[in-house]
Amino acid sequence: MDPKYRHGISTIDEQHATLIQRIEDLHSRIGLGTVGDVEVKELQDFLVSYMEEHFAYEEGLMRKYSY
């Protein structure tokens, strides 16, 4: 992940890297024409679930540190 997107909180940075990598993988495979509808749906489901967990975690940190 590009260092300019790092926040210095390892858990958050790792979650961001996971999200970015999955999206980049999908983008590459779409460009190559090697992805099917099932895979797109699976990634969509993953992203929705992962982002809900990620934002809940971030919001918990913000509350904890009164940010």
C-alpha positions in Angstrom: 0.0 0.0 0.0 1.2 3.5 -0.8 2.8 5.0 2.3 0.8 8.2 1.9 -2.3 6.1 2.8 -0.9 4.8 6.1 -2.2 6.3 9.3 0.4 4.7 11.7 -2.1 2.5 13.4 -1.1 -1.0 12.3 -4.5 -2.6 12.5 -6.2 0.1 10.5 -3.3 0.2 8.0 -3.6 -3.6 7.5 -7.4 -3.4 7.1 -7.0 -0.6 4.5 -4.3 -2.7 2.7 -6.6 -5.7 2.6 -9.5 -3.6 1.1 -7.3 -1.9 -1.5 -5.7 -5.2 -2.5 -9.0 -6.9 -3.0 -10.4 -4.0 -5.1 -7.2 -3.8 -7.2 -7.3 -7.6 -7.8 -10.9 -7.3 -9.0 -10.0 -4.3 -11.2 -7.1 -6.2 -12.8 -9.2 -9.3 -13.4 -12.0 -7.3 -15.0 -9.5 -5.7 -17.3 -8.2 -9.1 -18.3 -11.7 -10.5 -18.7 -11.0 -13.3 -16.2 -13.7 -12.6 -13.6 -17.2 -14.0 -13.6 -20.4 -12.8 -12.0 -20.1 -15.2 -9.1 -16.7 -13.8 -8.2 -17.9 -10.2 -8.5 -20.8 -11.1 -6.1 -18.5 -12.8 -3.7 -16.2 -9.8 -3.6 -19.1 -7.5 -3.2 -20.3 -9.5 -0.2 -16.8 -9.6 1.3 -16.4 -5.8 0.9 -19.7 -5.0 2.5 -19.0 -7.2 5.4 -15.4 -6.2 5.8 -16.2 -2.5 5.5 -18.9 -2.8 8.2 -16.4 -4.4 10.5 -13.7 -2.0 9.6 -15.8 1.1 10.2 -17.2 -0.2 13.4 -13.6 -0.8 14.6 -12.5 2.7 13.5 -15.5 4.3 15.2 -14.8 2.4 18.4 -11.2 3.8 18.4 -12.6 7.3 17.8 -15.0 7.0 20.7 -12.2 5.5 22.9 -9.9 8.4 22.2 -12.6 11.1 22.0 -11.6 11.9 18.4 
